[in-house]
Amino acid sequence: MNSGVNMMRAIHITTARAGPAFSWLHLAFTALGGLVLLFIVAPLLGIYLNSAPADVLSAAKESEVQQSIWLTLWVSMAATLAFAIACIPFAYILARKDFPLKGLVSGIIDLPVIVPHSVAGIAILSIFARDTLLGDAAEWAGFEIVGTPVGIAAAMAFVSVPFLINAARDGFSAVPIRLERVAASLGASPLRVFLTISLPLAWKSVLSGLILMWGRGMSEFGAVIIVAYHPMITPILIYERFGAYGLKYSRPVAALFMAVCLVIFILLRLLARGRKNAEDCASLKTPWLILNAGRLV
């Protein structure tokens, strides 16, 4: 027994002193990873290398481009925030409860990821178009869905909700259930436990899911072009200009839109990093959170 323990200690000390050994396999894997990164970065970088700054600036001054970018940003954000009201609690139930056909429900959630986006657009149109139940109800209420920002938001949300639900579910699953049980034993209601224990500790994953849903919805093309060609979001505007005038006329708009998205994405990631630091502090104060949830402080 002692010899085995001594051997393990010797292996640990030797490994710590020697450090990770050089491996041709690791070098090959790193090279393959570099090729993948190059495959991603090169086309994106090529947009800027082949777009004159004057052309990008000129595109930025066009009212059509400005309105299109603004429409894309606010509709995708509105769709994300609106569906988050239902998706986040739903993700919590998926993380915490076992129920019949749970595997089927998880599979349904992932369906929009694999369904062709043109099919997604036709499916949405099938329930929101005129002469359908929801379409007629919307018309009776005095507004339309197809060909409006509401229809665009529905198309964006359909293809992007899996990213929010799956990320939030993983975040809630990582929260120790014993913390919730202790807070409940101290008198906290289920809603208070969720708001003061589960959500703060899972917020990093929830925020990542929100960012992914927003970004995925903003980039959607296939479903949106079927549900609402006009008003024109930026991906459709880029496609229209490419089809009518070619690459030279569409590329500056693509470069501008990608720059705007990149700036917002970086800001949101910085926010998420700041939230991570707050989460680290919160994890150190977990006993205080539990007591606060139980109204004992």
Backbone as numpy.savetxt, mean C-alpha at the origin, in Angstrom:
# Nx Ny Nz CAx CAy CAz Cx Cy Cz
27.59 -34.17 28.63 26.75 -32.96 28.63 27.61 -31.71 28.63
28.62 -31.72 29.56 29.51 -30.55 29.64 30.33 -30.41 28.37
30.73 -31.55 27.78 31.54 -31.48 26.56 30.73 -30.87 25.42
29.43 -31.21 25.38 28.58 -30.63 24.34 28.43 -29.14 24.51
28.25 -28.70 25.75 28.13 -27.26 26.02 29.41 -26.54 25.66
30.55 -27.14 26.04 31.83 -26.52 25.72 32.06 -26.43 24.22
31.63 -27.46 23.50 31.78 -27.44 22.04 30.96 -26.31 21.44
29.73 -26.15 21.90 28.88 -25.07 21.39 29.48 -23.71 21.68
30.05 -23.56 22.86 30.70 -22.29 23.20 31.90 -22.04 22.29
32.66 -23.09 22.02 33.83 -22.94 21.16 33.42 -22.55 19.75
32.34 -23.16 19.25 31.86 -22.82 17.92 31.40 -21.38 17.88
30.69 -20.94 18.94 30.20 -19.57 18.99 31.36 -18.57 19.01
32.38 -18.86 19.83 33.52 -17.94 19.93 34.28 -17.89 18.62
34.49 -19.07 18.01 35.22 -19.11 16.73 34.49 -18.36 15.65
33.15 -18.54 15.60 32.36 -17.83 14.59 32.38 -16.34 14.81
32.30 -15.94 16.06 32.31 -14.50 16.36 33.64 -13.87 15.98
34.73 -14.59 16.18 36.04 -14.03 15.85 36.29 -14.03 14.34
35.88 -15.12 13.71 36.18 -15.23 12.28 35.28 -14.37 11.43
34.02 -14.17 11.86 33.07 -13.41 11.05 32.56 -14.27 9.91
31.65 -13.70 9.14 31.09 -14.48 8.02 32.16 -14.81 6.98
32.22 -16.06 6.60 33.23 -16.49 5.63 32.85 -16.03 4.23
33.89 -15.74 3.42 33.65 -15.36 2.03 33.09 -16.55 1.27
32.10 -16.27 0.45 31.45 -17.35 -0.30 31.19 -16.88 -1.71
31.60 -17.70 -2.66 31.30 -17.40 -4.06 29.80 -17.44 -4.32
29.10 -18.26 -3.53 27.66 -18.32 -3.69 27.02 -16.98 -3.32
27.47 -16.39 -2.21 26.94 -15.08 -1.82 27.28 -14.02 -2.86
28.47 -14.11 -3.42 28.87 -13.16 -4.45 27.98 -13.31 -5.68
27.66 -14.54 -6.05 26.79 -14.78 -7.20 25.38 -14.26 -6.94
24.88 -14.50 -5.72 23.56 -14.00 -5.37 23.52 -12.47 -5.40
24.59 -11.85 -4.92 24.66 -10.39 -4.93 24.67 -9.85 -6.35
25.40 -10.53 -7.23 25.43 -10.11 -8.63 24.06 -10.23 -9.28
23.36 -11.32 -8.97 22.01 -11.48 -9.50 21.08 -10.39 -8.97
21.23 -10.07 -7.70 20.44 -8.98 -7.14 20.74 -7.66 -7.81
22.02 -7.44 -8.13 22.38 -6.21 -8.84 21.73 -6.13 -10.21
21.64 -7.27 -10.90 20.98 -7.29 -12.20 19.50 -6.95 -12.08
18.87 -7.46 -11.02 17.45 -7.14 -10.81 17.26 -5.66 -10.55
18.12 -5.09 -9.69 18.03 -3.65 -9.41 18.28 -2.83 -10.67
19.24 -3.27 -11.48 19.52 -2.56 -12.72 18.32 -2.62 -13.66
17.66 -3.77 -13.69 16.48 -3.93 -14.54 15.37 -2.97 -14.11
15.27 -2.69 -12.81 14.24 -1.78 -12.31 14.64 -0.32 -12.52
15.89 0.00 -12.21 16.33 1.39 -12.22 16.57 1.91 -13.63
17.13 1.08 -14.50 17.54 1.56 -15.82 16.38 2.16 -16.63
15.23 1.50 -16.75 14.14 2.12 -17.51 13.65 3.42 -16.90
13.57 3.45 -15.56 13.12 4.67 -14.90 14.11 5.81 -15.10
15.38 5.47 -14.99 16.41 6.49 -15.21 16.43 6.94 -16.66
16.12 6.01 -17.57 16.10 6.36 -18.98 15.07 7.41 -19.32
13.96 7.46 -18.56 12.95 8.48 -18.80 13.55 9.87 -18.62
14.33 10.04 -17.57 14.91 11.36 -17.29 16.10 11.67 -18.20
16.88 10.64 -18.55 18.01 10.88 -19.43 17.57 11.29 -20.84
16.36 10.87 -21.23 15.87 11.17 -22.56 14.80 12.26 -22.58
14.59 12.90 -21.44 13.62 14.00 -21.36 14.36 15.29 -21.06
14.24 16.24 -21.95 14.89 17.53 -21.73 14.19 18.26 -20.59
14.95 18.91 -19.69 14.33 19.65 -18.59 13.31 20.68 -19.07
13.59 21.29 -20.22 12.65 22.28 -20.75 11.32 21.64 -21.12
11.36 20.42 -21.65 10.12 19.73 -22.00 9.32 19.35 -20.75
10.03 18.91 -19.71 9.34 18.57 -18.46 8.72 19.81 -17.84
9.46 20.92 -17.85 8.94 22.17 -17.31 7.74 22.65 -18.12
7.81 22.50 -19.42 6.69 22.89 -20.26 5.45 22.04 -19.97
5.66 20.75 -19.75 4.54 19.88 -19.41 3.93 20.26 -18.06
4.80 20.67 -17.13 4.32 21.06 -15.80 3.45 22.30 -15.84
3.62 23.13 -16.85 2.85 24.37 -16.96 1.49 24.16 -17.62
1.28 23.02 -18.24 0.01 22.76 -18.91 -1.09 22.51 -17.89
-2.21 23.20 -18.05 -3.32 23.04 -17.11 -3.89 21.63 -17.16
-3.90 21.02 -18.34 -4.42 19.66 -18.46 -3.59 18.69 -17.64
-2.28 18.85 -17.68 -1.39 17.98 -16.91 -1.56 18.22 -15.42
-1.63 19.48 -15.02 -1.79 19.81 -13.61 -3.09 19.24 -13.05
-4.17 19.41 -13.79 -5.46 18.90 -13.33 -5.46 17.38 -13.26
-4.79 16.75 -14.22 -4.73 15.29 -14.24 -3.94 14.75 -13.04
-2.81 15.36 -12.76 -2.00 14.90 -11.62 -2.75 15.12 -10.31
-3.36 16.29 -10.17 -4.10 16.57 -8.95 -5.28 15.60 -8.78
-5.98 15.31 -9.86 -7.09 14.36 -9.80 -6.59 12.99 -9.37
-5.49 12.55 -9.93 -4.94 11.23 -9.59 -4.56 11.15 -8.12
-3.92 12.20 -7.63 -3.45 12.19 -6.25 -4.59 12.18 -5.25
-5.55 13.10 -5.43 -6.57 13.23 -4.39 -7.59 12.09 -4.45
-7.89 11.59 -5.65 -8.85 10.48 -5.73 -8.25 9.21 -5.13
-6.98 8.92 -5.43 -6.35 7.73 -4.87 -6.23 7.84 -3.35
-5.91 9.03 -2.87 -5.82 9.22 -1.42 -7.19 9.09 -0.77
-8.21 9.67 -1.39 -9.57 9.58 -0.85 -10.05 8.12 -0.81
-9.76 7.38 -1.88 -10.15 5.97 -1.91 -9.45 5.18 -0.80
-8.17 5.48 -0.58 -7.41 4.79 0.47 -7.99 5.06 1.84
-8.24 6.33 2.14 -8.75 6.69 3.47 -10.17 6.17 3.68
-10.99 6.23 2.63 -12.37 5.76 2.77 -12.42 4.26 3.04
-11.65 3.48 2.29 -11.69 2.04 2.46 -10.92 1.59 3.70
-10.01 2.43 4.19 -9.27 2.08 5.41 -10.20 1.93 6.60
-11.33 2.67 6.60 -12.28 2.60 7.70 -12.81 1.18 7.87
-12.97 0.46 6.78 -13.45 -0.91 6.85 -12.32 -1.93 6.80
-11.26 -1.63 6.04 -10.20 -2.62 5.83 -9.38 -2.88 7.08
-9.10 -1.85 7.87 -8.26 -2.03 9.06 -8.96 -2.89 10.11
-10.22 -2.60 10.47 -10.90 -3.52 11.40 -11.05 -4.94 10.84
-11.30 -5.05 9.54 -11.40 -6.36 8.91 -10.10 -7.12 9.03
-8.97 -6.43 8.83 -7.66 -7.07 8.96 -7.43 -7.55 10.39
-7.93 -6.80 11.36 -7.78 -7.21 12.76 -8.55 -8.51 13.02
-9.76 -8.61 12.48 -10.54 -9.84 12.64 -9.82 -11.02 12.00
-9.25 -10.80 10.82 -8.52 -11.88 10.15 -7.30 -12.32 10.94
-6.69 -11.39 11.66 -5.49 -11.72 12.43 -5.82 -12.41 13.75
-6.99 -12.11 14.30 -7.28 -12.57 15.65 -8.29 -13.72 15.74
-9.14 -13.87 14.76 -10.23 -14.83 14.86 -10.10 -15.95 13.83
-10.46 -17.14 14.26 -10.60 -18.27 13.34 -12.09 -18.52 13.13
-12.48 -18.69 11.88 -13.88 -18.90 11.56 -13.97 -19.79 10.32
-15.13 -20.39 10.09 -15.27 -21.27 8.92 -14.99 -20.52 7.62
-14.34 -21.20 6.70 -14.03 -20.66 5.38 -13.09 -19.46 5.44
-12.27 -19.37 6.48 -11.32 -18.26 6.58 -10.32 -18.30 5.42
-9.90 -19.49 5.03 -8.98 -19.60 3.89 -9.61 -19.09 2.61
-10.90 -19.37 2.43 -11.61 -18.88 1.25 -11.69 -17.36 1.26
-11.95 -16.79 2.43 -12.02 -15.33 2.55 -10.66 -14.70 2.20
-9.59 -15.29 2.70 -8.25 -14.78 2.38 -7.97 -14.88 0.88
-8.43 -15.96 0.27 -8.24 -16.09 -1.17 -9.03 -15.05 -1.95
-10.25 -14.75 -1.50 -11.05 -13.72 -2.17 -10.37 -12.36 -2.07
-9.76 -12.09 -0.92 -9.07 -10.81 -0.74 -7.95 -10.65 -1.76
-7.26 -11.74 -2.08 -6.13 -11.67 -3.00 -6.54 -11.72 -4.47
-7.80 -11.95 -4.76 -8.25 -12.07 -6.15 -7.93 -10.84 -7.00
-8.15 -9.61 -6.51 -7.84 -8.45 -7.37 -6.39 -8.36 -7.81
-5.49 -9.04 -7.09 -4.08 -9.00 -7.47 -3.82 -9.81 -8.73
-4.59 -10.90 -8.92 -4.32 -11.79 -10.05 -5.30 -11.60 -11.20
-6.43 -10.94 -10.94 -7.40 -10.72 -12.01 -6.85 -9.68 -12.98
-6.90 -9.92 -14.30 -6.48 -8.89 -15.26 -7.25 -7.60 -15.02
-6.57 -6.47 -15.11 -7.18 -5.21 -14.71 -8.28 -4.78 -15.66
-8.19 -5.20 -16.92 -9.31 -4.91 -17.81 -10.56 -5.66 -17.37
-10.37 -6.89 -16.88 -11.49 -7.67 -16.33 -12.04 -6.99 -15.09
-11.14 -6.45 -14.25 -11.58 -5.73 -13.05 -12.44 -4.54 -13.43
-12.04 -3.80 -14.47 -12.82 -2.65 -14.91 -14.20 -3.06 -15.40
-14.25 -4.14 -16.17 -15.55 -4.63 -16.67 -16.42 -5.10 -15.51
-15.82 -5.75 -14.52 -16.59 -6.23 -13.37 -17.18 -5.06 -12.59
-16.39 -4.01 -12.40 -16.89 -2.84 -11.67 -17.99 -2.15 -12.48
-17.76 -2.06 -13.77 -18.76 -1.44 -14.64 -20.07 -2.22 -14.62
-19.97 -3.52 -14.43 -21.16 -4.37 -14.45 -22.10 -4.10 -13.28
-21.56 -3.56 -12.18 -22.42 -3.30 -11.02 -22.71 -1.82 -10.80
-21.93 -0.95 -11.47 -22.12 0.48 -11.26 -22.70 1.20 -12.48
-22.79 0.51 -13.61 -23.31 1.17 -14.81 -24.80 1.43 -14.68
-25.32 2.22 -15.61 -26.75 2.45 -15.64 -27.49 1.14 -15.91
-28.74 1.11 -15.46 -29.59 -0.09 -15.58 -29.12 -1.22 -14.68
-28.25 -0.91 -13.70 -27.90 -1.86 -12.65 -28.48 -1.33 -11.34
-28.51 -2.19 -10.33 -29.12 -1.81 -9.06 -28.41 -0.62 -8.44
-27.08 -0.69 -8.34 -26.33 0.40 -7.73 -26.32 1.63 -8.64
-26.23 1.40 -9.94 -26.24 2.53 -10.86 -27.55 3.29 -10.81
-28.65 2.57 -10.78 -29.95 3.22 -10.69 -30.13 3.92 -9.35
-29.62 3.30 -8.28 -29.72 3.93 -6.96 -28.93 5.23 -6.91
-27.74 5.22 -7.51 -26.94 6.44 -7.54 -27.62 7.52 -8.37
-28.19 7.12 -9.50 -28.89 8.09 -10.34 -30.11 8.66 -9.62
-30.81 7.81 -8.87 -31.96 8.28 -8.09 -31.52 9.27 -7.02
-30.30 9.05 -6.45 -29.78 9.95 -5.43 -29.23 11.24 -6.02
-29.11 11.33 -7.33 -28.70 12.57 -7.96 -27.26 12.64 -8.38
-26.57 11.52 -8.44 -25.19 11.55 -8.92 -24.90 10.28 -9.70
-23.79 10.30 -10.45 -23.39 9.15 -11.25 -22.07 8.61 -10.74
-21.83 7.35 -11.05 -20.59 6.71 -10.65 -19.65 6.55 -11.83
-20.16 6.03 -12.92 -19.33 5.82 -14.11 -19.00 7.17 -14.72
-17.71 7.35 -15.06 -17.28 8.59 -15.67 -17.12 9.74 -14.69
-16.97 9.42 -13.41 -16.80 10.44 -12.37 -15.66 10.04 -11.45
-15.19 10.96 -10.60 -14.16 10.58 -9.62 -14.58 9.44 -8.70
-15.88 9.29 -8.45 -16.35 8.16 -7.62 -16.04 6.84 -8.32
-16.30 6.77 -9.61 -15.98 5.56 -10.36 -14.48 5.30 -10.40
-13.70 6.36 -10.55 -12.24 6.21 -10.54 -11.78 5.65 -9.20
-12.33 6.20 -8.11 -11.95 5.72 -6.77 -12.33 4.26 -6.58
-13.50 3.86 -7.10 -13.91 2.46 -6.98 -12.95 1.53 -7.72
-12.54 1.94 -8.92 -11.60 1.12 -9.70 -10.25 1.04 -9.02
-9.78 2.17 -8.50 -8.50 2.18 -7.80 -8.54 1.31 -6.56
-9.63 1.42 -5.80 -9.73 0.66 -4.55 -9.83 -0.83 -4.81
-10.53 -1.22 -5.86 -10.72 -2.64 -6.14 -9.38 -3.35 -6.32
-8.44 -2.73 -7.01 -7.17 -3.39 -7.30 -6.15 -3.21 -6.19
-6.42 -2.35 -5.21 -5.39 -2.02 -4.22 -5.73 -2.41 -2.79
-6.99 -2.74 -2.48 -7.33 -3.08 -1.09 -6.56 -4.29 -0.55
-6.18 -5.29 -1.38 -5.43 -6.41 -0.81 -4.13 -5.99 -0.14
-3.49 -4.94 -0.65 -2.21 -4.51 -0.08 -2.41 -3.97 1.34
-3.46 -3.22 1.56 -3.73 -2.69 2.89 -4.16 -3.80 3.85
-5.07 -4.64 3.41 -5.58 -5.68 4.31 -4.47 -6.64 4.72
-3.67 -7.08 3.77 -2.61 -8.05 4.08 -1.53 -7.44 4.97
-1.15 -6.19 4.71 -0.13 -5.56 5.55 -0.65 -5.33 6.96
-1.88 -4.85 7.08 -2.45 -4.61 8.41 -2.64 -5.92 9.17
-3.07 -6.97 8.47 -3.24 -8.27 9.12 -1.93 -8.78 9.68
-0.84 -8.64 8.92 0.46 -9.08 9.42 0.88 -8.26 10.63
0.58 -6.96 10.62 0.92 -6.12 11.76 0.16 -6.51 13.01
-1.13 -6.76 12.89 -1.92 -7.17 14.06 -1.50 -8.55 14.55
-1.13 -9.44 13.64 -0.69 -10.78 14.05 0.58 -10.72 14.88
1.41 -9.69 14.63 2.67 -9.57 15.36 2.49 -9.00 16.76
1.33 -8.44 17.07 1.07 -7.91 18.41 0.74 -9.07 19.33
1.49 -9.24 20.43 1.20 -10.36 21.35 -0.23 -10.28 21.89
-0.96 -11.35 21.74 -2.36 -11.35 22.16 -2.47 -11.25 23.68
-1.41 -11.62 24.39 -1.47 -11.55 25.85 -1.61 -10.12 26.34
-1.07 -9.16 25.57 -1.21 -7.76 25.96 -2.67 -7.33 25.91
-3.38 -7.77 24.88 -4.80 -7.45 24.76 -5.59 -8.10 25.89
-5.24 -9.33 26.23 -5.96 -10.03 27.29 -5.73 -9.39 28.64
-4.51 -8.94 28.90 -4.24 -8.27 30.17 -5.03 -6.97 30.26
-5.04 -6.19 29.17 -5.81 -4.94 29.17 -7.29 -5.22 29.37
-7.80 -6.28 28.74 -9.22 -6.62 28.91 -9.51 -7.05 30.34
-8.56 -7.75 30.96 -8.77 -8.19 32.34 -8.79 -7.02 33.31
-8.19 -5.90 32.89 -8.19 -4.71 33.73 -9.42 -3.84 33.51
-10.34 -4.31 32.66 -11.60 -3.60 32.48 -11.74 -2.85 31.19
-10.77 -2.94 30.27 -10.87 -2.22 29.01 -11.86 -2.91 28.08
-12.67 -2.14 27.40 -13.61 -2.68 26.43 -12.85 -3.15 25.19
-13.45 -4.03 24.37 -12.76 -4.47 23.15 -12.35 -3.31 22.24
-13.22 -2.30 22.13 -12.87 -1.16 21.29 -11.69 -0.40 21.86
-11.67 -0.23 23.17 -10.55 0.48 23.79 -9.25 -0.31 23.67
-9.34 -1.62 23.79 -8.15 -2.46 23.60 -7.61 -2.29 22.18
-8.53 -2.29 21.21 -8.12 -2.14 19.82 -7.45 -0.78 19.58
-8.04 0.28 20.11 -7.55 1.64 19.83 -6.30 1.99 20.62
-6.13 1.42 21.81 -5.01 1.82 22.66 -3.88 0.81 22.72
-4.14 -0.44 22.33 -3.10 -1.47 22.37 -2.76 -1.97 20.97
-3.75 -2.55 20.31 -3.50 -3.24 19.04 -3.07 -2.27 17.94
-3.85 -1.22 17.73 -3.56 -0.31 16.63 -2.25 0.45 16.82
-1.94 1.00 18.02 -0.64 1.68 18.16 0.56 0.77 17.93
0.47 -0.49 18.38 1.61 -1.39 18.23 1.74 -1.95 16.82
0.63 -1.94 16.06 0.67 -2.44 14.68 0.71 -1.31 13.67
0.87 -0.08 14.12 0.69 1.06 13.23 1.70 1.11 12.10
2.91 0.62 12.32 3.91 0.65 11.25 3.43 -0.16 10.04
2.93 -1.36 10.29 2.43 -2.19 9.20 1.19 -1.58 8.57
0.32 -1.00 9.39 -0.88 -0.36 8.87 -0.51 0.80 7.96
0.44 1.62 8.41 0.87 2.75 7.59 1.52 2.30 6.30
2.32 1.24 6.36 2.91 0.69 5.14 1.83 0.21 4.18
0.79 -0.42 4.73 -0.32 -0.86 3.89 -1.06 0.30 3.25
-1.23 1.39 4.00 -1.88 2.58 3.45 -1.06 3.16 2.30
0.26 3.21 2.48 1.13 3.74 1.44 1.08 2.86 0.20
1.11 1.55 0.40 1.06 0.63 -0.74 -0.28 0.73 -1.46
-1.38 0.83 -0.72 -2.68 0.95 -1.37 -2.78 2.25 -2.14
-2.32 3.33 -1.54 -2.35 4.62 -2.23 -1.52 4.57 -3.51
-0.31 4.05 -3.42 0.56 4.00 -4.60 0.01 3.09 -5.68
-0.53 1.94 -5.27 -1.07 1.01 -6.27 -2.30 1.60 -6.96
-3.17 2.25 -6.19 -4.34 2.86 -6.78 -3.99 4.00 -7.72
-3.01 4.77 -7.34 -2.62 5.92 -8.15 -2.04 5.48 -9.50
-1.44 4.32 -9.55 -0.81 3.85 -10.78 -1.75 3.03 -11.65
-2.99 2.82 -11.21 -3.90 1.95 -11.95 -4.29 2.56 -13.29
-4.38 1.72 -14.30 -4.72 2.16 -15.65 -5.87 1.33 -16.25
-5.70 0.01 -16.27 -6.63 -0.85 -16.99 -8.05 -0.78 -16.50
-8.25 -0.82 -15.17 -9.61 -0.78 -14.64 -10.21 0.61 -14.78
-9.39 1.63 -14.56 -9.91 3.01 -14.59 -10.35 3.41 -15.99
-9.58 3.02 -17.01 -9.90 3.46 -18.37 -11.23 2.90 -18.84
-11.67 1.78 -18.27 -12.96 1.22 -18.63 -14.09 1.90 -17.86
-13.85 2.20 -16.59 -14.89 2.79 -15.76 -15.02 4.29 -16.01
-13.89 4.97 -16.22 -13.95 6.43 -16.37 -12.76 6.90 -17.21
-12.97 6.97 -18.52 -11.92 7.52 -19.39 -11.75 9.01 -19.12
-12.86 9.68 -18.89 -12.87 11.08 -18.47 -13.67 11.17 -17.17
-13.25 12.03 -16.21 -12.05 12.87 -16.22 -10.79 12.03 -16.23
-9.75 12.54 -16.84 -8.59 11.75 -17.19 -7.53 11.81 -16.10
-7.24 10.65 -15.50 -6.12 10.58 -14.57 -4.82 10.53 -15.36
-3.71 10.72 -14.68 -2.42 10.87 -15.37 -2.00 9.63 -16.15
-2.13 8.39 -15.63 -1.77 7.24 -16.46 -2.52 7.19 -17.78
-3.80 7.58 -17.77 -4.56 7.58 -19.02 -4.12 8.73 -19.91
-3.81 9.88 -19.33 -3.32 11.01 -20.12 -2.01 10.65 -20.82
-1.12 9.98 -20.10 0.16 9.57 -20.70 -0.09 8.60 -21.85
-0.99 7.66 -21.65 -1.31 6.70 -22.70 -1.91 7.40 -23.92
-2.80 8.33 -23.69 -3.44 9.03 -24.80 -2.41 9.83 -25.60
-1.53 10.51 -24.91 -0.50 11.29 -25.62 0.47 10.38 -26.35
0.77 9.24 -25.78 1.65 8.30 -26.46 1.00 7.77 -27.74
-0.29 7.44 -27.66 -0.98 6.93 -28.83 -1.18 7.97 -29.90
-1.36 9.24 -29.51 -1.64 10.28 -30.49 -0.38 10.93 -31.04
0.62 11.11 -30.19 1.79 11.89 -30.61 3.12 11.16 -30.48
3.13 10.01 -29.80 4.36 9.24 -29.71 5.10 9.43 -28.40
6.26 8.81 -28.35 7.04 8.76 -27.12 7.55 10.13 -26.69
7.96 10.94 -27.63 8.57 12.21 -27.29 7.60 13.13 -26.57
6.32 13.06 -26.93 5.34 13.96 -26.34 4.81 13.43 -25.01
4.84 12.12 -24.82 4.31 11.53 -23.59 5.36 11.40 -22.49
6.63 11.31 -22.87 7.68 11.06 -21.89 7.83 12.19 -20.86
7.77 13.47 -21.23 7.89 14.52 -20.21 6.79 14.45 -19.14
5.59 14.10 -19.55 4.51 13.96 -18.56 4.80 12.79 -17.63
5.31 11.70 -18.19 5.66 10.54 -17.37 6.76 10.90 -16.38
7.75 11.65 -16.84 8.85 12.05 -15.95 8.34 12.95 -14.83
7.45 13.88 -15.15 6.90 14.78 -14.15 6.06 14.01 -13.13
5.20 13.15 -13.62 4.33 12.40 -12.72 5.14 11.49 -11.81
6.16 10.84 -12.35 6.98 9.96 -11.54 7.74 10.75 -10.47
8.19 11.96 -10.81 8.89 12.80 -9.83 7.95 13.19 -8.69
6.74 13.57 -9.03 5.76 13.94 -7.99 5.48 12.75 -7.08
5.26 11.58 -7.68 4.99 10.38 -6.88 6.17 10.02 -5.99
7.38 10.18 -6.53 8.58 9.83 -5.77 8.74 10.74 -4.56
8.48 12.04 -4.74 8.60 12.98 -3.63 7.60 12.62 -2.52
6.36 12.37 -2.92 5.34 12.04 -1.93 5.66 10.71 -1.24
6.15 9.75 -2.03 6.49 8.45 -1.47 7.60 8.58 -0.44
8.61 9.37 -0.73 9.72 9.57 0.21 9.23 10.24 1.49
8.37 11.24 1.35 7.82 11.92 2.52 7.02 10.96 3.39
6.24 10.11 2.77 5.45 9.15 3.53 6.33 8.11 4.21
7.39 7.71 3.54 8.31 6.76 4.16 9.04 7.39 5.34
9.40 8.68 5.23 10.00 9.38 6.36 9.02 9.45 7.52
7.74 9.67 7.19 6.72 9.66 8.23 6.62 8.30 8.89
6.69 7.25 8.08 6.64 5.90 8.63 7.84 5.62 9.52
9.01 6.13 9.13 10.20 5.94 9.95 10.07 6.67 11.27
9.52 7.88 11.22 9.28 8.61 12.45 8.28 7.90 13.33
7.29 7.29 12.70 6.31 6.53 13.46 6.94 5.30 14.07
7.93 4.71 13.39 8.62 3.54 13.94 9.32 3.91 15.23
9.97 5.09 15.27 10.62 5.51 16.49 9.59 5.68 17.62
8.43 6.20 17.25 7.37 6.34 18.25 6.90 4.97 18.73
6.84 4.01 17.78 6.43 2.66 18.16 7.43 2.03 19.12
8.72 2.28 18.86 9.74 1.73 19.74 9.56 2.27 21.15
9.26 3.56 21.25 9.01 4.14 22.56 7.75 3.54 23.18
6.74 3.34 22.32 5.50 2.77 22.82 5.70 1.35 23.33
6.54 0.59 22.63 6.78 -0.78 23.07 7.46 -0.81 24.43
8.31 0.21 24.70 8.94 0.29 26.00 7.94 0.67 27.08
6.87 1.34 26.66 5.84 1.78 27.61 4.61 0.88 27.55
4.78 -0.35 27.10 3.63 -1.24 26.97 2.87 -1.41 28.27
3.55 -1.57 29.42 2.78 -1.66 30.67 1.91 -0.44 30.90
2.45 0.74 30.56 1.65 1.97 30.72 0.45 1.96 29.79
0.65 1.47 28.56 -0.47 1.39 27.62 -1.56 0.46 28.15
-1.15 -0.65 28.71 -2.12 -1.60 29.23 -2.90 -0.99 30.40
-2.17 -0.35 31.29 -2.85 0.26 32.44 -3.78 1.38 31.98
-3.32 2.15 31.00 -4.17 3.23 30.49 -5.41 2.66 29.83
-5.27 1.55 29.13 -6.44 0.93 28.50 -7.43 0.46 29.55
-6.92 0.06 30.70 -7.79 -0.39 31.77 -8.29 0.71 32.67
-7.97 1.98 32.30 -8.44 3.15 33.04 -7.94 3.14 34.49
-6.73 2.59 34.71 -6.20 2.55 36.06 -5.19 3.66 36.31
-4.93 4.51 35.32 -4.03 5.62 35.52 -4.76 6.89 35.14
